[in-house]
Amino acid sequence: MSRERLSVVVTRRLPEIVESRMSELFDARFGGAEGPLDREGLAHAMQAADILVPTLTDRIDAALLAGSGARLKLIANYGAGVDHIDVGAARARGVLVSNTPGVLTDDTADMGIALMLAVLRRMTEGMAKMQAGEWAGWAPDALLGTRLRGKTLGILGMGRIGQAMARRARAFGMEIHYHNRRRLHPGLEHPLAATFHERLDAMVQAADVISVNCPHTPSTFHLLNARRLKLMKPTAIVVNTSRGEVIDENALTRMLRTGELAGAGLDVYERGQGVNPRLRELPNVVLLPHMGSATHEARIEMGEKVILNMQTFADGHRPPDLVLPHML
């Protein structure tokens, strides 16, 4: 690569410390704080930049890539998930894609446990009662929830975050079951005392809590469909901190409304911000605005990963967090 500073367009404002470092190393321009770029703005950025730094709100499809400028050589995604980027189309055009894996593991796993506790212990119901001034005092039968100890956690997707969830759940005395594309190496599986299920149906039937920790790909779309959700115990709950498209949200909503499932804790949704309005009405559901990775530490570390990928590329080497189409 040339020693001339590369042109970088960042679609959203990032932590000040990250922006300062990027500006020292590159000819960097940053999007506004008011929200994501529209399609026209994103197309313009892709024509003007050597490196584009998008976020999960920027949908970069084959049509946008086809219209990108000849300068664009790297899409350094600010985030771990890349289902908003057509990685295959990018590679076909000679554009590399990198991401920020591993940075969000602990924060997302913490949020998964928080959602599990919030649903099983009915925290939002208790909070609503307090905020409405309706608490009449302690009673033996008031807001009875369910303890975690002795319950079975079924983890759908045993990657970094799934394993972090398992370690935390073990500390609460839960039994760990999991379904994954591949069984874990014994050196990872045995310390977690985790039971592998080759058949997802079998795990779904056994679990008291299902935690979704797999990415959204064509093979995982509606992996928890109506048929599989009906296999769950009526006392079971679903927690999702990964991707909303993995669950058939309409089927989940129907079963929560009819009492076929006991509850759900959701940080992501099938239609992004378009949350099913019927979900908002249910007292046994905890809804969060995609904040699983929302810590100061994570946002800075994500920026550091992006900078490392960009600088490695600028130095003429393969970015350490390169995403390949077959990885998805």
N, C-alpha and C positions, 0 to 999 in steps of 0.2 A: 504494500500500500504506500501511497505518497506520504511524505512527512507533513504535507499541508493539513491543517486541522480539518477534520471531517465535519460536514454539516449534519446536525442532529436535530430532529423535531420530536419533542415530547408532547403528547396529546393532552396531558393534564398537569396541573401544578403538583409538585412533589415536595417533600420536606425541604426546608431551606438549606440544610447542610448538604443534601444530595444535589440540589440545583447548583449550589456554589461549586462543588467539586466537578460536576459535569461541565460547567462554564469554564473552569480552569483548563480542562482537557480538550474540549470540543467547541465548535461554533454552534452552541446550543440555543434553541428557541423553545419556549414553553407555552402550552395552551393556557387558556383562561381558567379561572377558578370557578366559573359559573356552571360548568358542566362539560360533557363530552363534545368533541367536534361533530358537526353534522357530516353527512356523506361527502358533500362538496368540499368541506374543509379538510377532511381526511384524504380525499383524492389529491388535493393541492399539496398537502404535506408529503404525500408519497411521490409526487413528481419533483419536489424540491430537495429532498433529503438523501444523504448517503446512508443514514441510519434513522429508522423510525422507532420510537419508544411508545408503544400503545399500552392501554390497560384493557381489562376485560370488557369495558363498555364500548370498545371500538371493534366493530365487526368488519374484518378484513377478508372479503370473499374473493373468488377467482376473478370477478369482473373488475374489482378495484385493483387487483394486482396486475391485470392485463393493461390497465391504463397508467400504471406507475412509471416513473421516469427511469431512464437508463442508469441513473446514479444510484438508485436504491439497491443496496447489497445486503443489508442486515435489518431484520425486525427484532429488536431486543425487547421482548415483552416484559412489562413490569407486573409480574405475577407468575404463578406456577401453572395455572390452567391455560391451555392454548386452543380450546375448542371454538373460540371466536375468530381464529385465524385458519385459513385454508393452507395448511403447511405443505401439502402436496403441490398445490398450485404455485406456492412461493418457490419451492425447490425447483420446479420445472422452469421457472423464470430466472433461476440463478440467484435467488434471494434466500439467505440463511435465516433461520428463526431460532432464537434462544429464549430461555425462560429463567425463573428464579426458584428452582426446587429446594426443598429442605428448610427454607427460611420460615415458612408458616406452620411448620409441623406442631410445635408445642402450643402455640396460641390457638390453632384450630382444634386441637385435641382438648385443650382446656374448655373451649366453648362447647364442645360436644358433651363433656361431662356436666357442664353447667346446665345445658338444656335438659339432659337426662334428669338431673336433680330437680330442676324447676317444674318439669311435668309430673314426675312421680311424687314429689312432695307438695304439689299444688301451690307453688310460691306466688304465681301471678294472681291466683284467686284470693289468696290471703292478702296480697298487696292491694288489690282492688277493694276489698272489704275495709281495709284500714284507711285508704284514701277517701273512701265514701263516708267515713265516720260511722260505719255500720257494725263495728266490733262490739259485741255485748259481753266480752270477757271469755276466759278459758272455759272449755266444756270438754268432757271426755270423748265426745263423738264429733267434734268440730274439725272440718277440713282434714279428715284422715287420708293419709297418703300411703305410699308403698316404700319399704326400705330397699336399698340396693344389695345389701349382703345376701348371698345365696341365690341371687337372680342370674339368669343366663343372658349374656350379651352376645348377640350375633353381629359380627362385623362384616360388612359387605365391601371388600376391597382392603387387603392387608398390606398396603404399602407403608410409607413412613408414618402417615397420620393414623392409619388403622392400628399399627403397632404401638404408637404413642397412646392411643385410646385404650388399647389392651392393657398396657402397663398401669395406667391410671385406674382402670376398672378393677384390676387385680388388687390394688391397694384398698378398694372398697369391699373386697370379698366377693366379687362377681366371678362366675365361671365364663371362660372365653371360648366362643366358637367362631369360626370364620369360613367365608367362602372367597376364593381368589382364583384368578386364572391359573396360577401355579401354586402348588403347596410350598410353604416356607421351608427353608433349610432347617434341619433339626436343631441346629445351634441357635436359631431364632425362635422356633416353635416351642421347644422344651421349657425355656425359662418362663414363658407365658402360660405354661400348662394349657395350651390352646388346642382345641379339637378342630381338625380340618373337615369340611364338608365339600365333597366334589359336586354334590347336587345341592343347588341353592334351595330347592323346595324343602329338603330335609332340615337345613339350618333354620329356615323361616318358621317351620313348625315347632322347633325346639326352643326358640328364643323368647325371652320376656321383653327384651329391648333389641330392636334392629338399628344399627348405626350405619348410615350410608357414607362410605369413604372412598368410593371409586370415581374415576373421571367420567365425563359424558363423552361417549363415543357411539357410533351406530350400533354397536353390540350391547351397550348398556342402556340405550333409550328404553324407558318404561320397563326396566328389568324388574322393578317391583310393580307389576301390573295388577289388575283387579283379581285375577286368579290367584296370584301369589299372596296378595294381601289377605285374601279370604282364608289362606292356610294358617295365618297367625292366630295366636290365642286371643280371645276377646279382652283379656287383661293386659295384652302387650301394647307397647308404644313404639313409635318410629322417630328416630332423630336423624336429621339430614344437615350436614355442614359442608357438603361437597358440591353437587350439582342437582338442581331441581328437576331436570329432565329424566333423571333415573327413576323417579316415582311418577306413576299416573296420578296426578294431583286431584283430578275429578273423582276417581275411584276412592282415593284416600279420604277425601272430604265426605263422600257419601257414607263410608264406613264409620267415620268418626261421629257423624250426625246420628246414625242409627245404633250406636253403641257396639258395633262389631269390633271396634278397636278402642282401647282405653284412652289414648292420647297421642300427641305428636309435638315434637319440638323442631321447628324449621328455621333455618337461616338462609335458605335459598329456595327458589320457586321455579316451576316449570316455565312460566312466561315472564321471567325476570321481575320487573316491578309490577307486573300485572297479577297481583295476588288474588286468588279466588276469593271474592267477597264473603262467601259463606264460611270460609275458614276464620275470618275475623270475628264471627259471631259466637265461636265455640269456646266455652270456658276451659276445656281440656286440651287446648292448643296454645303453645307458646310460639309467637312469631317474632323474629328478629330481622333487621334490615341488612342482611349479608355483612355481618360484622365479626365473623369468626376470626379473621386475621387482623382486626383493627386494634393494633397496639402501636405505640410510638416506636418501640424497638423493631417490630416487624417491618414497618414502612421504611425505616432507615436501612435495615439490612437488605430489603428488596432492592433499594436504590444502589447499594454497594455491589450487589450481584449484577445488576444491569451495567454498572460502570465497568466491572471486571470483564464482562462479556464484550462490551464495546471496545475497551482498551486492548484486550487480547486480539480482537479482530483487526483493530487499527495497526497493531504490530505485525500483522501478516500471519496470524495463527488462527486455528480453529477455536471458536468460543467454547469455554469449558462446559457450558450448559446448552449445547446445541440440541435442538429437537429434530428428530427424523420422523418422516411419515409413518414408518413401521412401528414407532414407539407408541402410537396412539391407539 
